[in-house]
């Protein structure tokens, strides 16, 4: 069905972006982009799009991603958001949707099939604010692949609107003035980046920086361009890099973190260094953000308004206003009487060998706690081997560590003091860096390749 509602249609519709014409939606070193200019460019780009059903949005610049995202939706097409912009991931998305084309803002070599590069000067058209049907399918996001093959998840405009209202309710007390300026280190193609750096500026009175800063100095420079309450949307990997760098940041109102577990120690260090609250949010591609906590002083998660989590044998069922039906996650939770919950790991992380139990997440935390280990992960290999005490088909436990001053023997010796010998990772290999993607996640196939030196 078309995402743009024709005159006389009865389906509920809402604007693709809200606010006064002059309110800033994006900012950078050149100043603000007001909403009316943004919408004029959305209409201009929409007019130049080819006829199709799906578009793979490869824009690196966050502003151009916003324009392309809205233009695609305005044309009644679906934004495909592959887990990576690597050629193999793009080729797989094209294979799954043969009618798709790619839209981007860079000269790619080689360019994917049916590649439309946005012009340096975006075209503009006069017109009314595009209105979208709540039932319109506007995006298909993909899981990261950190626990297996990336899975597709369809997102309607109505579900995005409802989840954004929940996010605003969970975060708005960080900027009571109502005019926050967000700098995000995460890509807009990732669902966390989509929620915090695309949907918030579209549907709330906040603005987002056009860039996607990566290095600490770039993050500091982008934050300096803000002239409202500064909110840094980032990941534990970027947060750790900021602390290690010693880079000075402009005054921050808050830091929001997601995509990987944030340790209380890292949260406390960040709050002390940057003088602001670090608020962690919990969610998934399947559910969007569903809970929040101040990790420096809270272990329990507070569900967002209307969200309820229900433990079940295979994980946790998530009930939320923006979900048409409950979504089951692999995460295991302990729910308190007041609705708050503790995460107890994931089904796939829990191990049992020779009658003993452990979790991959806990072992990874113990690996990272070893002095000299800068990064690392404990994971299971896909192959199996005979276990002890007659057990069969036990998947081998392996580890990768970034520790320039240590060797494998020293790391294993340290792990022996905190991990039961049956769970010691073998093989364990020291590497120069882990193959983290833009959000800090580690795709399984890359871990296995790195472990075997491929």
Buried (B, 14 or more C-beta within 10 A) or exposed (E): EEBBBEEEEEEEBBBBBBBEEEBBBBBBEEEBBBBBBBBBBBBBBBBBBEEBBBBBBBBBBBBBBBBBBBBBBBBBBBBBBBBBBEEEBBEBBBEBBEEBBBBBBBEBEEBBEBBBBBEEEBBBBEBEBBBBBBBBBBBBBBBBBBBEEBBBBEBBBBBBBBBBBBBBEBBBEBBEEEEBBBBBBBBBBBBBBBBBBBBBBBBBBBBBBBBBBEBBEBBBBBBEBBEBBBBBBBBBBBBBBBBEEEBEBBEBBBBBBBBBBBBBEBBBBBBEBBEBBBBBBBBBBBBBBBBBBBBBEBEBBBBBEBBBBEBEEEBBBBBBEBBEEBBBBBBBBEBEEEBBBEBBBBBBBBBEBEEEEBBBBBBBBBBBBBEEBBBBBBBBBEEEEEBEEEEEEBBBBBBBBBBEEBEBEBBBEBBEEEBEEBBBBEEBBBBEEBBBBBBBBBBBEBBBEBBEEE
